[in-house]
Amino acid sequence: MPHRTVTWRDRLRYRFENTLSRGTGAIIAWLALASLVIVLISASVLALANIGSDPTDSASSIGFVEGAWQSLMHAMDAGNLAGDSG
């Protein structure tokens, strides 16, 4: 019977599945981490693309912190989308 080499992907998957087996707290922590990554990526895109919060003002642009805050609020409460203009 040939031996299969264990790859880094196998080790990562094993550790990830072990953390999920620890219960609800671990799953919530992974979801929080995934949400944080998504918020940081979208805030970076908003800041780097120089996208403004006011479409009528061409000089309006939001920074990284404001972009992160807006992304977090949209992720947590979809009702915030209704109040957006533009």
HTML snippet that shows the backbone in 3Dmol.js (N, CA, C, O; Angstrom):
<script src="https://3Dmol.org/build/3Dmol-min.js"></script>
<div id="view" style="width:600px;height:400px;position:relative"></div>
<script>
const pdb = `
ATOM      1  N   MET A   1       0.841  -1.177   0.000  1.00  0.00           N
ATOM      2  CA  MET A   1       0.000   0.000   0.000  1.00  0.00           C
ATOM      3  C   MET A   1       0.889   1.245   0.000  1.00  0.00           C
ATOM      4  O   MET A   1       1.658   1.447   0.940  1.00  0.00           O
ATOM      5  N   PRO A   2       0.799   2.080  -1.032  1.00  0.00           N
ATOM      6  CA  PRO A   2       1.669   3.260  -1.110  1.00  0.00           C
ATOM      7  C   PRO A   2       1.263   4.320  -0.083  1.00  0.00           C
ATOM      8  O   PRO A   2       0.089   4.494   0.243  1.00  0.00           O
ATOM      9  N   HIS A   3       2.276   5.011   0.403  1.00  0.00           N
ATOM     10  CA  HIS A   3       2.037   6.093   1.359  1.00  0.00           C
ATOM     11  C   HIS A   3       1.787   7.392   0.617  1.00  0.00           C
ATOM     12  O   HIS A   3       2.492   7.731  -0.333  1.00  0.00           O
ATOM     13  N   ARG A   4       0.791   8.097   1.060  1.00  0.00           N
ATOM     14  CA  ARG A   4       0.465   9.390   0.467  1.00  0.00           C
ATOM     15  C   ARG A   4       1.155  10.481   1.279  1.00  0.00           C
ATOM     16  O   ARG A   4       1.098  10.477   2.509  1.00  0.00           O
ATOM     17  N   THR A   5       1.797  11.399   0.597  1.00  0.00           N
ATOM     18  CA  THR A   5       2.449  12.490   1.317  1.00  0.00           C
ATOM     19  C   THR A   5       1.411  13.501   1.769  1.00  0.00           C
ATOM     20  O   THR A   5       0.445  13.791   1.063  1.00  0.00           O
ATOM     21  N   VAL A   6       1.634  14.024   2.957  1.00  0.00           N
ATOM     22  CA  VAL A   6       0.722  15.010   3.528  1.00  0.00           C
ATOM     23  C   VAL A   6       1.171  16.388   3.066  1.00  0.00           C
ATOM     24  O   VAL A   6       2.313  16.788   3.295  1.00  0.00           O
ATOM     25  N   THR A   7       0.269  17.109   2.415  1.00  0.00           N
ATOM     26  CA  THR A   7       0.593  18.431   1.884  1.00  0.00           C
ATOM     27  C   THR A   7       0.224  19.506   2.906  1.00  0.00           C
ATOM     28  O   THR A   7      -0.432  19.235   3.912  1.00  0.00           O
ATOM     29  N   TRP A   8       0.658  20.711   2.624  1.00  0.00           N
ATOM     30  CA  TRP A   8       0.306  21.827   3.511  1.00  0.00           C
ATOM     31  C   TRP A   8      -1.189  22.074   3.490  1.00  0.00           C
ATOM     32  O   TRP A   8      -1.766  22.511   4.486  1.00  0.00           O
ATOM     33  N   ARG A   9      -1.814  21.795   2.362  1.00  0.00           N
ATOM     34  CA  ARG A   9      -3.267  21.968   2.255  1.00  0.00           C
ATOM     35  C   ARG A   9      -3.999  20.975   3.153  1.00  0.00           C
ATOM     36  O   ARG A   9      -4.996  21.323   3.784  1.00  0.00           O
ATOM     37  N   ASP A  10      -3.505  19.738   3.209  1.00  0.00           N
ATOM     38  CA  ASP A  10      -4.093  18.733   4.100  1.00  0.00           C
ATOM     39  C   ASP A  10      -3.966  19.155   5.557  1.00  0.00           C
ATOM     40  O   ASP A  10      -4.908  19.020   6.337  1.00  0.00           O
ATOM     41  N   ARG A  11      -2.790  19.666   5.916  1.00  0.00           N
ATOM     42  CA  ARG A  11      -2.577  20.114   7.302  1.00  0.00           C
ATOM     43  C   ARG A  11      -3.487  21.287   7.652  1.00  0.00           C
ATOM     44  O   ARG A  11      -4.049  21.334   8.746  1.00  0.00           O
ATOM     45  N   LEU A  12      -3.631  22.231   6.726  1.00  0.00           N
ATOM     46  CA  LEU A  12      -4.491  23.390   6.959  1.00  0.00           C
ATOM     47  C   LEU A  12      -5.949  22.967   7.093  1.00  0.00           C
ATOM     48  O   LEU A  12      -6.661  23.452   7.974  1.00  0.00           O
ATOM     49  N   ARG A  13      -6.387  22.080   6.236  1.00  0.00           N
ATOM     50  CA  ARG A  13      -7.756  21.591   6.305  1.00  0.00           C
ATOM     51  C   ARG A  13      -8.005  20.857   7.627  1.00  0.00           C
ATOM     52  O   ARG A  13      -9.061  21.018   8.239  1.00  0.00           O
ATOM     53  N   TYR A  14      -7.052  20.067   8.055  1.00  0.00           N
ATOM     54  CA  TYR A  14      -7.177  19.331   9.320  1.00  0.00           C
ATOM     55  C   TYR A  14      -7.312  20.295  10.501  1.00  0.00           C
ATOM     56  O   TYR A  14      -8.164  20.102  11.368  1.00  0.00           O
ATOM     57  N   ARG A  15      -6.470  21.332  10.532  1.00  0.00           N
ATOM     58  CA  ARG A  15      -6.548  22.311  11.625  1.00  0.00           C
ATOM     59  C   ARG A  15      -7.861  23.085  11.595  1.00  0.00           C
ATOM     60  O   ARG A  15      -8.462  23.344  12.638  1.00  0.00           O
ATOM     61  N   PHE A  16      -8.301  23.453  10.396  1.00  0.00           N
ATOM     62  CA  PHE A  16      -9.566  24.179  10.263  1.00  0.00           C
ATOM     63  C   PHE A  16     -10.735  23.324  10.757  1.00  0.00           C
ATOM     64  O   PHE A  16     -11.590  23.806  11.500  1.00  0.00           O
ATOM     65  N   GLU A  17     -10.767  22.075  10.350  1.00  0.00           N
ATOM     66  CA  GLU A  17     -11.854  21.189  10.774  1.00  0.00           C
ATOM     67  C   GLU A  17     -11.795  20.911  12.268  1.00  0.00           C
ATOM     68  O   GLU A  17     -12.839  20.739  12.898  1.00  0.00           O
ATOM     69  N   ASN A  18     -10.615  20.862  12.844  1.00  0.00           N
ATOM     70  CA  ASN A  18     -10.499  20.689  14.286  1.00  0.00           C
ATOM     71  C   ASN A  18     -11.060  21.885  15.036  1.00  0.00           C
ATOM     72  O   ASN A  18     -11.699  21.720  16.075  1.00  0.00           O
ATOM     73  N   THR A  19     -10.825  23.100  14.515  1.00  0.00           N
ATOM     74  CA  THR A  19     -11.387  24.269  15.195  1.00  0.00           C
ATOM     75  C   THR A  19     -12.905  24.293  15.075  1.00  0.00           C
ATOM     76  O   THR A  19     -13.591  24.705  16.011  1.00  0.00           O
ATOM     77  N   LEU A  20     -13.436  23.860  13.943  1.00  0.00           N
ATOM     78  CA  LEU A  20     -14.893  23.821  13.791  1.00  0.00           C
ATOM     79  C   LEU A  20     -15.531  22.804  14.730  1.00  0.00           C
ATOM     80  O   LEU A  20     -16.667  22.988  15.168  1.00  0.00           O
ATOM     81  N   SER A  21     -14.815  21.744  15.036  1.00  0.00           N
ATOM     82  CA  SER A  21     -15.373  20.705  15.907  1.00  0.00           C
ATOM     83  C   SER A  21     -15.407  21.140  17.367  1.00  0.00           C
ATOM     84  O   SER A  21     -15.964  20.426  18.201  1.00  0.00           O
ATOM     85  N   ARG A  22     -14.836  22.273  17.694  1.00  0.00           N
ATOM     86  CA  ARG A  22     -14.821  22.749  19.082  1.00  0.00           C
ATOM     87  C   ARG A  22     -16.117  23.407  19.507  1.00  0.00           C
ATOM     88  O   ARG A  22     -16.293  23.708  20.687  1.00  0.00           O
ATOM     89  N   GLY A  23     -17.025  23.636  18.578  1.00  0.00           N
ATOM     90  CA  GLY A  23     -18.334  24.142  18.972  1.00  0.00           C
ATOM     91  C   GLY A  23     -18.703  25.462  18.328  1.00  0.00           C
ATOM     92  O   GLY A  23     -18.054  25.954  17.405  1.00  0.00           O
ATOM     93  N   THR A  24     -19.785  26.009  18.867  1.00  0.00           N
ATOM     94  CA  THR A  24     -20.386  27.219  18.316  1.00  0.00           C
ATOM     95  C   THR A  24     -19.457  28.426  18.397  1.00  0.00           C
ATOM     96  O   THR A  24     -19.406  29.233  17.468  1.00  0.00           O
ATOM     97  N   GLY A  25     -18.732  28.554  19.486  1.00  0.00           N
ATOM     98  CA  GLY A  25     -17.829  29.697  19.648  1.00  0.00           C
ATOM     99  C   GLY A  25     -16.777  29.768  18.556  1.00  0.00           C
ATOM    100  O   GLY A  25     -16.450  30.847  18.062  1.00  0.00           O
ATOM    101  N   ALA A  26     -16.256  28.623  18.188  1.00  0.00           N
ATOM    102  CA  ALA A  26     -15.236  28.581  17.129  1.00  0.00           C
ATOM    103  C   ALA A  26     -15.848  28.949  15.783  1.00  0.00           C
ATOM    104  O   ALA A  26     -15.215  29.638  14.983  1.00  0.00           O
ATOM    105  N   ILE A  27     -17.054  28.504  15.531  1.00  0.00           N
ATOM    106  CA  ILE A  27     -17.717  28.836  14.265  1.00  0.00           C
ATOM    107  C   ILE A  27     -18.002  30.336  14.198  1.00  0.00           C
ATOM    108  O   ILE A  27     -17.813  30.958  13.152  1.00  0.00           O
ATOM    109  N   ILE A  28     -18.451  30.911  15.300  1.00  0.00           N
ATOM    110  CA  ILE A  28     -18.697  32.352  15.347  1.00  0.00           C
ATOM    111  C   ILE A  28     -17.398  33.118  15.138  1.00  0.00           C
ATOM    112  O   ILE A  28     -17.387  34.142  14.455  1.00  0.00           O
ATOM    113  N   ALA A  29     -16.306  32.632  15.718  1.00  0.00           N
ATOM    114  CA  ALA A  29     -15.011  33.294  15.538  1.00  0.00           C
ATOM    115  C   ALA A  29     -14.574  33.253  14.077  1.00  0.00           C
ATOM    116  O   ALA A  29     -14.069  34.249  13.561  1.00  0.00           O
ATOM    117  N   TRP A  30     -14.760  32.118  13.399  1.00  0.00           N
ATOM    118  CA  TRP A  30     -14.411  32.030  11.981  1.00  0.00           C
ATOM    119  C   TRP A  30     -15.275  32.960  11.144  1.00  0.00           C
ATOM    120  O   TRP A  30     -14.782  33.592  10.210  1.00  0.00           O
ATOM    121  N   LEU A  31     -16.566  33.051  11.471  1.00  0.00           N
ATOM    122  CA  LEU A  31     -17.451  33.958  10.739  1.00  0.00           C
ATOM    123  C   LEU A  31     -17.053  35.416  10.961  1.00  0.00           C
ATOM    124  O   LEU A  31     -17.099  36.224  10.033  1.00  0.00           O
ATOM    125  N   ALA A  32     -16.664  35.747  12.184  1.00  0.00           N
ATOM    126  CA  ALA A  32     -16.203  37.107  12.475  1.00  0.00           C
ATOM    127  C   ALA A  32     -14.929  37.418  11.703  1.00  0.00           C
ATOM    128  O   ALA A  32     -14.773  38.519  11.173  1.00  0.00           O
ATOM    129  N   LEU A  33     -14.028  36.464  11.637  1.00  0.00           N
ATOM    130  CA  LEU A  33     -12.786  36.657  10.875  1.00  0.00           C
ATOM    131  C   LEU A  33     -13.070  36.837   9.390  1.00  0.00           C
ATOM    132  O   LEU A  33     -12.472  37.695   8.741  1.00  0.00           O
ATOM    133  N   ALA A  34     -13.978  36.035   8.852  1.00  0.00           N
ATOM    134  CA  ALA A  34     -14.337  36.161   7.434  1.00  0.00           C
ATOM    135  C   ALA A  34     -14.984  37.521   7.168  1.00  0.00           C
ATOM    136  O   ALA A  34     -14.702  38.152   6.149  1.00  0.00           O
ATOM    137  N   SER A  35     -15.844  37.971   8.071  1.00  0.00           N
ATOM    138  CA  SER A  35     -16.480  39.287   7.912  1.00  0.00           C
ATOM    139  C   SER A  35     -15.444  40.394   7.963  1.00  0.00           C
ATOM    140  O   SER A  35     -15.515  41.344   7.183  1.00  0.00           O
ATOM    141  N   LEU A  36     -14.481  40.286   8.870  1.00  0.00           N
ATOM    142  CA  LEU A  36     -13.432  41.287   8.981  1.00  0.00           C
ATOM    143  C   LEU A  36     -12.610  41.355   7.699  1.00  0.00           C
ATOM    144  O   LEU A  36     -12.277  42.447   7.236  1.00  0.00           O
ATOM    145  N   VAL A  37     -12.284  40.223   7.131  1.00  0.00           N
ATOM    146  CA  VAL A  37     -11.511  40.195   5.895  1.00  0.00           C
ATOM    147  C   VAL A  37     -12.290  40.853   4.760  1.00  0.00           C
ATOM    148  O   VAL A  37     -11.723  41.618   3.980  1.00  0.00           O
ATOM    149  N   ILE A  38     -13.580  40.561   4.664  1.00  0.00           N
ATOM    150  CA  ILE A  38     -14.408  41.155   3.616  1.00  0.00           C
ATOM    151  C   ILE A  38     -14.503  42.668   3.787  1.00  0.00           C
ATOM    152  O   ILE A  38     -14.422  43.409   2.808  1.00  0.00           O
ATOM    153  N   VAL A  39     -14.676  43.129   5.027  1.00  0.00           N
ATOM    154  CA  VAL A  39     -14.760  44.567   5.294  1.00  0.00           C
ATOM    155  C   VAL A  39     -13.442  45.255   4.939  1.00  0.00           C
ATOM    156  O   VAL A  39     -13.449  46.330   4.339  1.00  0.00           O
ATOM    157  N   LEU A  40     -12.316  44.647   5.303  1.00  0.00           N
ATOM    158  CA  LEU A  40     -11.022  45.252   4.998  1.00  0.00           C
ATOM    159  C   LEU A  40     -10.748  45.302   3.494  1.00  0.00           C
ATOM    160  O   LEU A  40     -10.186  46.276   2.992  1.00  0.00           O
ATOM    161  N   ILE A  41     -11.142  44.260   2.790  1.00  0.00           N
ATOM    162  CA  ILE A  41     -10.957  44.260   1.336  1.00  0.00           C
ATOM    163  C   ILE A  41     -11.806  45.337   0.683  1.00  0.00           C
ATOM    164  O   ILE A  41     -11.322  46.078  -0.173  1.00  0.00           O
ATOM    165  N   SER A  42     -13.065  45.428   1.080  1.00  0.00           N
ATOM    166  CA  SER A  42     -13.935  46.433   0.461  1.00  0.00           C
ATOM    167  C   SER A  42     -13.518  47.851   0.851  1.00  0.00           C
ATOM    168  O   SER A  42     -13.633  48.769   0.038  1.00  0.00           O
ATOM    169  N   ALA A  43     -13.034  48.044   2.084  1.00  0.00           N
ATOM    170  CA  ALA A  43     -12.553  49.371   2.483  1.00  0.00           C
ATOM    171  C   ALA A  43     -11.316  49.749   1.676  1.00  0.00           C
ATOM    172  O   ALA A  43     -11.149  50.908   1.297  1.00  0.00           O
ATOM    173  N   SER A  44     -10.459  48.783   1.416  1.00  0.00           N
ATOM    174  CA  SER A  44      -9.267  49.048   0.604  1.00  0.00           C
ATOM    175  C   SER A  44      -9.651  49.426  -0.822  1.00  0.00           C
ATOM    176  O   SER A  44      -9.069  50.340  -1.406  1.00  0.00           O
ATOM    177  N   VAL A  45     -10.621  48.725  -1.375  1.00  0.00           N
ATOM    178  CA  VAL A  45     -11.069  49.035  -2.733  1.00  0.00           C
ATOM    179  C   VAL A  45     -11.669  50.436  -2.785  1.00  0.00           C
ATOM    180  O   VAL A  45     -11.393  51.195  -3.714  1.00  0.00           O
ATOM    181  N   LEU A  46     -12.489  50.782  -1.792  1.00  0.00           N
ATOM    182  CA  LEU A  46     -13.087  52.116  -1.764  1.00  0.00           C
ATOM    183  C   LEU A  46     -12.027  53.198  -1.649  1.00  0.00           C
ATOM    184  O   LEU A  46     -12.114  54.230  -2.314  1.00  0.00           O
ATOM    185  N   ALA A  47     -11.024  52.966  -0.807  1.00  0.00           N
ATOM    186  CA  ALA A  47      -9.983  53.978  -0.607  1.00  0.00           C
ATOM    187  C   ALA A  47      -9.063  54.076  -1.824  1.00  0.00           C
ATOM    188  O   ALA A  47      -8.717  55.177  -2.253  1.00  0.00           O
ATOM    189  N   LEU A  48      -8.667  52.939  -2.377  1.00  0.00           N
ATOM    190  CA  LEU A  48      -7.742  52.955  -3.509  1.00  0.00           C
ATOM    191  C   LEU A  48      -8.393  53.447  -4.799  1.00  0.00           C
ATOM    192  O   LEU A  48      -7.738  54.086  -5.623  1.00  0.00           O
ATOM    193  N   ALA A  49      -9.672  53.151  -4.974  1.00  0.00           N
ATOM    194  CA  ALA A  49     -10.370  53.593  -6.168  1.00  0.00           C
ATOM    195  C   ALA A  49     -10.856  55.027  -6.038  1.00  0.00           C
ATOM    196  O   ALA A  49     -11.400  55.593  -6.986  1.00  0.00           O
ATOM    197  N   ASN A  50     -10.656  55.618  -4.852  1.00  0.00           N
ATOM    198  CA  ASN A  50     -11.042  57.000  -4.603  1.00  0.00           C
ATOM    199  C   ASN A  50     -12.528  57.215  -4.854  1.00  0.00           C
ATOM    200  O   ASN A  50     -12.934  58.209  -5.456  1.00  0.00           O
ATOM    201  N   ILE A  51     -13.316  56.281  -4.391  1.00  0.00           N
ATOM    202  CA  ILE A  51     -14.767  56.340  -4.553  1.00  0.00           C
ATOM    203  C   ILE A  51     -15.340  57.233  -3.467  1.00  0.00           C
ATOM    204  O   ILE A  51     -15.029  57.067  -2.288  1.00  0.00           O
ATOM    205  N   GLY A  52     -16.170  58.171  -3.865  1.00  0.00           N
ATOM    206  CA  GLY A  52     -16.744  59.123  -2.928  1.00  0.00           C
ATOM    207  C   GLY A  52     -18.091  58.674  -2.398  1.00  0.00           C
ATOM    208  O   GLY A  52     -18.764  57.834  -2.995  1.00  0.00           O
ATOM    209  N   SER A  53     -18.470  59.244  -1.275  1.00  0.00           N
ATOM    210  CA  SER A  53     -19.764  58.921  -0.701  1.00  0.00           C
ATOM    211  C   SER A  53     -20.868  59.821  -1.242  1.00  0.00           C
ATOM    212  O   SER A  53     -22.048  59.495  -1.120  1.00  0.00           O
ATOM    213  N   ASP A  54     -20.499  60.939  -1.832  1.00  0.00           N
ATOM    214  CA  ASP A  54     -21.478  61.859  -2.410  1.00  0.00           C
ATOM    215  C   ASP A  54     -21.264  61.912  -3.921  1.00  0.00           C
ATOM    216  O   ASP A  54     -20.292  62.509  -4.386  1.00  0.00           O
ATOM    217  N   PRO A  55     -22.166  61.292  -4.697  1.00  0.00           N
ATOM    218  CA  PRO A  55     -21.949  61.237  -6.145  1.00  0.00           C
ATOM    219  C   PRO A  55     -22.030  62.588  -6.844  1.00  0.00           C
ATOM    220  O   PRO A  55     -21.525  62.726  -7.958  1.00  0.00           O
ATOM    221  N   THR A  56     -22.651  63.590  -6.222  1.00  0.00           N
ATOM    222  CA  THR A  56     -22.769  64.897  -6.860  1.00  0.00           C
ATOM    223  C   THR A  56     -21.504  65.737  -6.679  1.00  0.00           C
ATOM    224  O   THR A  56     -21.296  66.704  -7.412  1.00  0.00           O
ATOM    225  N   ASP A  57     -20.662  65.380  -5.713  1.00  0.00           N
ATOM    226  CA  ASP A  57     -19.430  66.129  -5.445  1.00  0.00           C
ATOM    227  C   ASP A  57     -18.247  65.352  -6.002  1.00  0.00           C
ATOM    228  O   ASP A  57     -17.904  64.286  -5.490  1.00  0.00           O
ATOM    229  N   SER A  58     -17.617  65.886  -7.058  1.00  0.00           N
ATOM    230  CA  SER A  58     -16.517  65.154  -7.697  1.00  0.00           C
ATOM    231  C   SER A  58     -15.269  65.128  -6.825  1.00  0.00           C
ATOM    232  O   SER A  58     -14.414  64.264  -7.020  1.00  0.00           O
ATOM    233  N   ALA A  59     -15.133  66.047  -5.867  1.00  0.00           N
ATOM    234  CA  ALA A  59     -13.962  66.073  -4.994  1.00  0.00           C
ATOM    235  C   ALA A  59     -14.155  65.192  -3.759  1.00  0.00           C
ATOM    236  O   ALA A  59     -13.234  65.033  -2.959  1.00  0.00           O
ATOM    237  N   SER A  60     -15.335  64.630  -3.607  1.00  0.00           N
ATOM    238  CA  SER A  60     -15.632  63.808  -2.430  1.00  0.00           C
ATOM    239  C   SER A  60     -15.005  62.431  -2.574  1.00  0.00           C
ATOM    240  O   SER A  60     -15.271  61.720  -3.543  1.00  0.00           O
ATOM    241  N   SER A  61     -14.190  62.063  -1.628  1.00  0.00           N
ATOM    242  CA  SER A  61     -13.638  60.715  -1.589  1.00  0.00           C
ATOM    243  C   SER A  61     -13.551  60.289  -0.130  1.00  0.00           C
ATOM    244  O   SER A  61     -13.364  61.115   0.764  1.00  0.00           O
ATOM    245  N   ILE A  62     -13.688  59.020   0.088  1.00  0.00           N
ATOM    246  CA  ILE A  62     -13.639  58.533   1.455  1.00  0.00           C
ATOM    247  C   ILE A  62     -12.323  57.827   1.691  1.00  0.00           C
ATOM    248  O   ILE A  62     -11.759  57.221   0.780  1.00  0.00           O
ATOM    249  N   GLY A  63     -11.840  57.907   2.905  1.00  0.00           N
ATOM    250  CA  GLY A  63     -10.598  57.252   3.262  1.00  0.00           C
ATOM    251  C   GLY A  63     -10.836  55.807   3.668  1.00  0.00           C
ATOM    252  O   GLY A  63     -11.947  55.287   3.571  1.00  0.00           O
ATOM    253  N   PHE A  64      -9.774  55.179   4.121  1.00  0.00           N
ATOM    254  CA  PHE A  64      -9.841  53.776   4.495  1.00  0.00           C
ATOM    255  C   PHE A  64     -10.764  53.556   5.692  1.00  0.00           C
ATOM    256  O   PHE A  64     -11.572  52.627   5.692  1.00  0.00           O
ATOM    257  N   VAL A  65     -10.647  54.404   6.704  1.00  0.00           N
ATOM    258  CA  VAL A  65     -11.446  54.225   7.925  1.00  0.00           C
ATOM    259  C   VAL A  65     -12.931  54.405   7.623  1.00  0.00           C
ATOM    260  O   VAL A  65     -13.754  53.605   8.069  1.00  0.00           O
ATOM    261  N   GLU A  66     -13.277  55.442   6.873  1.00  0.00           N
ATOM    262  CA  GLU A  66     -14.674  55.669   6.508  1.00  0.00           C
ATOM    263  C   GLU A  66     -15.203  54.535   5.631  1.00  0.00           C
ATOM    264  O   GLU A  66     -16.346  54.104   5.783  1.00  0.00           O
ATOM    265  N   GLY A  67     -14.373  54.060   4.722  1.00  0.00           N
ATOM    266  CA  GLY A  67     -14.763  52.929   3.878  1.00  0.00           C
ATOM    267  C   GLY A  67     -14.990  51.670   4.694  1.00  0.00           C
ATOM    268  O   GLY A  67     -15.923  50.911   4.430  1.00  0.00           O
ATOM    269  N   ALA A  68     -14.137  51.446   5.686  1.00  0.00           N
ATOM    270  CA  ALA A  68     -14.307  50.285   6.560  1.00  0.00           C
ATOM    271  C   ALA A  68     -15.594  50.408   7.363  1.00  0.00           C
ATOM    272  O   ALA A  68     -16.323  49.430   7.526  1.00  0.00           O
ATOM    273  N   TRP A  69     -15.873  51.602   7.861  1.00  0.00           N
ATOM    274  CA  TRP A  69     -17.091  51.807   8.643  1.00  0.00           C
ATOM    275  C   TRP A  69     -18.338  51.585   7.777  1.00  0.00           C
ATOM    276  O   TRP A  69     -19.277  50.917   8.208  1.00  0.00           O
ATOM    277  N   GLN A  70     -18.351  52.138   6.570  1.00  0.00           N
ATOM    278  CA  GLN A  70     -19.499  51.953   5.685  1.00  0.00           C
ATOM    279  C   GLN A  70     -19.672  50.490   5.297  1.00  0.00           C
ATOM    280  O   GLN A  70     -20.794  49.987   5.245  1.00  0.00           O
ATOM    281  N   SER A  71     -18.578  49.815   5.028  1.00  0.00           N
ATOM    282  CA  SER A  71     -18.657  48.394   4.671  1.00  0.00           C
ATOM    283  C   SER A  71     -19.175  47.565   5.837  1.00  0.00           C
ATOM    284  O   SER A  71     -19.982  46.654   5.649  1.00  0.00           O
ATOM    285  N   LEU A  72     -18.713  47.881   7.034  1.00  0.00           N
ATOM    286  CA  LEU A  72     -19.178  47.157   8.221  1.00  0.00           C
ATOM    287  C   LEU A  72     -20.666  47.386   8.449  1.00  0.00           C
ATOM    288  O   LEU A  72     -21.406  46.453   8.758  1.00  0.00           O
ATOM    289  N   MET A  73     -21.095  48.626   8.294  1.00  0.00           N
ATOM    290  CA  MET A  73     -22.512  48.923   8.517  1.00  0.00           C
ATOM    291  C   MET A  73     -23.396  48.246   7.466  1.00  0.00           C
ATOM    292  O   MET A  73     -24.490  47.784   7.789  1.00  0.00           O
ATOM    293  N   HIS A  74     -22.936  48.184   6.225  1.00  0.00           N
ATOM    294  CA  HIS A  74     -23.709  47.506   5.189  1.00  0.00           C
ATOM    295  C   HIS A  74     -23.737  46.005   5.418  1.00  0.00           C
ATOM    296  O   HIS A  74     -24.735  45.351   5.117  1.00  0.00           O
ATOM    297  N   ALA A  75     -22.661  45.456   5.943  1.00  0.00           N
ATOM    298  CA  ALA A  75     -22.618  44.020   6.204  1.00  0.00           C
ATOM    299  C   ALA A  75     -23.506  43.642   7.386  1.00  0.00           C
ATOM    300  O   ALA A  75     -24.133  42.582   7.383  1.00  0.00           O
ATOM    301  N   MET A  76     -23.559  44.509   8.397  1.00  0.00           N
ATOM    302  CA  MET A  76     -24.313  44.177   9.603  1.00  0.00           C
ATOM    303  C   MET A  76     -25.796  44.501   9.484  1.00  0.00           C
ATOM    304  O   MET A  76     -26.634  43.791  10.040  1.00  0.00           O
ATOM    305  N   ASP A  77     -26.122  45.561   8.767  1.00  0.00           N
ATOM    306  CA  ASP A  77     -27.518  46.006   8.691  1.00  0.00           C
ATOM    307  C   ASP A  77     -27.833  46.419   7.270  1.00  0.00           C
ATOM    308  O   ASP A  77     -27.444  47.496   6.817  1.00  0.00           O
ATOM    309  N   ALA A  78     -28.542  45.548   6.573  1.00  0.00           N
ATOM    310  CA  ALA A  78     -28.875  45.852   5.185  1.00  0.00           C
ATOM    311  C   ALA A  78     -29.812  47.051   5.075  1.00  0.00           C
ATOM    312  O   ALA A  78     -29.941  47.617   3.990  1.00  0.00           O
ATOM    313  N   GLY A  79     -30.459  47.450   6.144  1.00  0.00           N
ATOM    314  CA  GLY A  79     -31.311  48.622   6.137  1.00  0.00           C
ATOM    315  C   GLY A  79     -30.522  49.903   5.882  1.00  0.00           C
ATOM    316  O   GLY A  79     -31.089  50.905   5.448  1.00  0.00           O
ATOM    317  N   ASN A  80     -29.231  49.874   6.145  1.00  0.00           N
ATOM    318  CA  ASN A  80     -28.391  51.037   5.857  1.00  0.00           C
ATOM    319  C   ASN A  80     -28.305  51.303   4.368  1.00  0.00           C
ATOM    320  O   ASN A  80     -28.071  52.441   3.961  1.00  0.00           O
ATOM    321  N   LEU A  81     -28.487  50.297   3.558  1.00  0.00           N
ATOM    322  CA  LEU A  81     -28.459  50.495   2.110  1.00  0.00           C
ATOM    323  C   LEU A  81     -29.597  51.386   1.647  1.00  0.00           C
ATOM    324  O   LEU A  81     -29.458  52.115   0.665  1.00  0.00           O
ATOM    325  N   ALA A  82     -30.717  51.331   2.346  1.00  0.00           N
ATOM    326  CA  ALA A  82     -31.875  52.118   1.943  1.00  0.00           C
ATOM    327  C   ALA A  82     -31.621  53.611   2.140  1.00  0.00           C
ATOM    328  O   ALA A  82     -32.192  54.436   1.426  1.00  0.00           O
ATOM    329  N   GLY A  83     -30.770  53.960   3.102  1.00  0.00           N
ATOM    330  CA  GLY A  83     -30.504  55.370   3.372  1.00  0.00           C
ATOM    331  C   GLY A  83     -29.420  55.961   2.505  1.00  0.00           C
ATOM    332  O   GLY A  83     -29.177  57.166   2.568  1.00  0.00           O
ATOM    333  N   ASP A  84     -28.761  55.150   1.697  1.00  0.00           N
ATOM    334  CA  ASP A  84     -27.678  55.653   0.843  1.00  0.00           C
ATOM    335  C   ASP A  84     -28.236  56.439  -0.336  1.00  0.00           C
ATOM    336  O   ASP A  84     -29.310  56.140  -0.859  1.00  0.00           O
ATOM    337  N   SER A  85     -27.489  57.434  -0.732  1.00  0.00           N
ATOM    338  CA  SER A  85     -27.857  58.173  -1.939  1.00  0.00           C
ATOM    339  C   SER A  85     -26.789  57.939  -2.993  1.00  0.00           C
ATOM    340  O   SER A  85     -25.598  57.879  -2.689  1.00  0.00           O
ATOM    341  N   GLY A  86     -27.229  57.809  -4.225  1.00  0.00           N
ATOM    342  CA  GLY A  86     -26.271  57.598  -5.301  1.00  0.00           C
ATOM    343  C   GLY A  86     -26.128  56.163  -5.699  1.00  0.00           C
ATOM    344  O   GLY A  86     -25.350  55.846  -6.598  1.00  0.00           O
TER     345      GLY A  86
END
`;
const viewer = $3Dmol.createViewer("view");
viewer.addModel(pdb, "pdb");
viewer.setStyle({}, {cartoon: {color: "spectrum"}});
viewer.zoomTo();
viewer.render();
</script>
